[in-house]
Amino acid sequence: MILEVTLSGLVIILLCLYLLVWRWEQKRFAHIPKAIPRLPFFGNMRELDLNQCHVIMTEWAQRFGPVYRIKAFDEEILVLNSFDSVHDALVVKGSAFAGRPPMYRTATHQRDKHSIVWQTYSDKLTFLRKEVLKSLKMYGDGMDNLEHKCAPQIKVMVDTITKHNGQQFDPWDVIYDAISNVMLGLTLDTTFDHSTQKFKMIKDINYLFNDTFGAGSARELDFLPWLSRLGLHKYSKKLQRALTMRDTFWNEELKLLKARDDTDCIVQRLLKLTTDNQSQVHDVTELTAKEVFTNLILAGTDTTATALTCLLLILIHEPDIQEKMWSEIHQHVGVNRLVTLADRVHMPYIQAVLLELLRYTSHVPLAVPHYTMCDTSVLDIPVPKNMTVYINLWALHHDPEHWPEPWTFKPERFLTNDGQLLPVTDPVRRRLMTFGAGRRVCLGEALAKNRLFLFATALVQSFEFQRAPDETNTKPQQLPKMDPRTYEMGLVLHPQHYQLIALARY
C-alpha cells in the first residue's frame, strides 16, 4: 500500500514538473508562429522529410509566414525564409545570431571546440577566423598565387577529358579529382596522383563526411543522439568511420609536413600559431589545425565540384548559354592561353552565369545552423536565447517577389540593360547570400568564387559539351533534369550522375 502511494505521488510530481516545463516552453516561444499540426514526441518531424526539408520549409513559409518555428522531437527551431528576416538576423543583429547549436555530430571528438565552422561564437573563434582569413588571402586576393595552384590541375582535367576522344563519360570524377588536389595543395602543399591509395582515401573521407554531415536524414543523430550511442542509427557507424579515416590521413600527412621546413600552406601557418603566446591563450593546438583542415577540404572540394557539375548539366540543357560563354572567352582571350582572374572584368556574361548558378542551385540550401547568443528579435518578433536557427537560403533565392520566374535559369538577372555586370551594391546582388552574411560569413568566399571562375572558363574554353547518345547510338540519352528541386541532399545538393560528351574546341 505504501509503495503504491509512493509511486502514485512520484507520477503526480513528474507530471506536474512536465506541465510546468511545458508551460515555460510555451511562454518562451509564444510570439513566434509555429508550424502545425504537431504530434506528441515527434513534433513536426512526421511531415518533414529531411531529404527535402528545404523544399518543405519553403512551402510552409507560404502558410505560416517568413518567420516561424518547427519542433524537431523536443527542440524548437526558428526558420527564416525571406531576405528581410535573414538580413535582420545575420547583418543587423549579427552578434545575437552568431552562435552554433550544440549537436551530437559536431561534439564528437570535441570538434565543436576547434572548428571554424561548428564552433560557437567566442573570443577563440574570432581570433581563429582572423588567422585563417590571413592564410586564405594568400589565394583569395593573391590572384597569381591561386592561378599558380590551379593551373596544373586544370591541365590534368582538360587532358583527361580530351582522352575520352568524344566518347561519353561521367564528368563528376574528373572535376572532383582536380578540385580535390587544388584544395590539398592549398591546405597541405601536396597533391596526389589520382590512382594512388592516398588519393582514394581522401575521396572516401569526403564521401563519408558528405553523407553524415548534411542537412538530410543524418540530422537525426543530433535530434536523437541516444540512437547513436546505442549503435542503433545507420549513420553513427559512418560518422565514426569518417573520423577514424580522417585521423589516419591527418597523422600521416602531418609527419610529412613537419619534415618540410620550406613549405608555406594554410596548415603550416596554423601549426606555427600553436607556439605563439596569444594562440596558447586561445587553446590553438594541432587538433585545431586538424579541424580547420577538415573544414576547408570538405567545404572547398564538394561545393565547387558540385557547382561545376551542375553548370555542365545546365549548359547541356541550355546550349545557347554555353555558346555565349564561349563567344565571350574567344573574343577577349582566344585559345592560346587559359583565362586568368584579370580577364574577369571583360567577361560580365560569364560572371552573371556563375552568380545565377549559385542562386539557382543554392547547393547549401539551409546554410549552417545558427544559434541565438542572447534574447533578441527578428522583424520585431521576440526570439529567446539558446534557440537553433535555420537560414533557408533556398526560399530566399527562389522567392518570386524578388526573383521573377525563379525556376528559370536567367543570367540576365545580374546584367544591366547594356550587358554590364550589376554592381555589388545593387539590390539584386545583395539578395544573393550563397556564402551567408555577417559575423559567420564564409571565410572562403573569395577563394571559392575565384576557383569556380577559373575552372568554369577552362572547361568552356576547351570543350563543347553535348548530350551523350543512348544505347542504340541513334538519339540523345535522357539527362537528369536541371531543375534543382530534383537534386539529392547531402552535405550539398547535387544532381544525379549523368553522362555527356565533350568535343574539343580546337
Order of alpha helices (4+ residues) and beta strands (2+ residues): alpha-alpha-beta-beta-alpha-alpha-alpha-alpha-alpha-alpha-alpha-alpha-alpha-alpha-alpha-alpha-alpha-alpha-beta-beta-beta-beta-alpha-alpha-alpha-beta-beta
